[in-house]
């Protein structure tokens, strides 16, 4: 039987997924467009047709991982109408579930940072700073309301995100999941409680 001919949109997604897999396995310096084309069963010319510049491919990878079909941040949409600890639970849940289901993107960001590659820069300047600024602003609001201690909001936001990202990295990259198994909901509750215990202003 003849193979089904992919639509332009399907071919675009296929190239992105193949590129992600190869980049996460071999790094950016060790992966060529020729290899991507071979694994996708297409010519290099088709890759260049969809991605005239490498930056477009890197941006497409970030879009596929972070955005919905309308180009809006999946996480930011999930945070709408959330308040208090639910904001932190939603962020933790999204990041942990995302990386545990498929650690490919996390590995890509690590390769990119270690190799001084553009993908991590693009991610930080777009979705990375977006969630950091959102969380810092929310922490500032809780501080103004008298709920949180007066600390540097951006550092506090980074501390919370660091707990979550370190956990997922240890589980998936360093293989800690072989030795440490706990329901994700419980993990999230523990991290959120630790953060709030340290940040909440004590009533005298």
ABEGO torsion letter per residue (X at the ends): XBBBBBBAAAAAAAAAAAAAAAAAAAEAAABBAAAAAAAAGBBAAAAAAABABAAAAAAAAAAAAABBAAGBBAAAAAABGBBEAAAAAAAAAAAAAAAAABAAAAAAAAAAAAAGBAAAAAAAABAAAAAAAAAAAAAAAAAAAGABBBBBAAAAAAAAAAAAAAAAAAAAAAGAAAABBBBAAAAAAAAAAAAAAAABBBBX
